[in-house]
C-alpha cells in the first residue's frame, strides 16, 4: 500500500466513524423514547390499565416506565454503548490483521535477520491490517534505501524511522475514534441515574406529604421505581468502562507491536550497512 493509498483508506475510515457517531446517537435516542412510550408504557403493565397508576406486582417493564423521563435517555445511552462496542471491535480486529500480531512481528524479525526483505513485504500483504500497513511502509523504505546513493547510513536509518512514524500517525488515530463516547458515557450514565433517582425520591416523598398520613406501601413503591434509574445508569456505566479499558489495552498492544517492528527494521538496516 502506497502512502497515497494509505491516506485514502484512512480518510474513508474516518468518514465512516464520524457518520457512525452522527447516526447512532440520534437513532438510539429515538428508539429509547419509542420503547419507553409504547412498550414500557403499555397499559397492560398497570393496574386498571392506567399508566398513571401503580404497575402490576413484579412487572418490571411497568416499574421502569415509572422511573420517569430520564429512563429513555439511559436506555439510549446503553444502546449507544453496545453500538460503539460492536463498531470498535470490528475496527480493531480489522486493524490487527489476519493472525496474531506478536507472531507476525517475530516472523518479520526473522526474515530481516536472514535479509529476506521481499519475503517480509509479502508477509505484510498476507497479514493486512494497520500494523502490517505501517511495517510494510518501513520495509519499502528499507528496500528503496539499499539502492540509494549519496546518503550516509545515519540519515538512511532516520529516513526509515520517519517513514514508520508517518505511517503510524495515519493509521493509529483511527483506532481510538469513538472511544471518547465510551469514556463520556461511563461517567455521565451514573450521574444521570442518580439524578433520576433523586427526582423519583422527591416525587415519592411529595406524594406521601400530600396524602397526609405515612403510607409504607406507597413509599416503598416510589423508592423502588426511583432506583430503576440508578440500576440503568450503573449497568450502562459498567459496560462502558469495561469495554473502554479492553479496547485501549488492545490498541496499546498494536502500538507496541508497531514500535517493536519499527525499531527492528531500523536497527537491522544500521547493523547490515
Protein Blocks (a to p, Z undefined) as FASTA:
>chain_A
ZZklmmmmmmmmmmmmmmmmmmmmmmmmmmmmmmmmmmmmpmklpghhiaklccdehiak
lmmmmnojklmmmmmmmmmmmmmmmmmmmmmmmmnombdfklmmmmmmmmmmnopaklmm
mmmmmngpjklmmmmmmmmmmmmmmmpghiafklmmmmmmmmmmmmmmmmmmmmmgoklm
mmmmmmmmmmmmmmmmmmmmmmmmmmmmmnopacfklmmmmmmmmmmmmmmmmmmmmmmm
mmmmmmmmmmmmmmmmmmmmmmmmmmmmmmmZZ
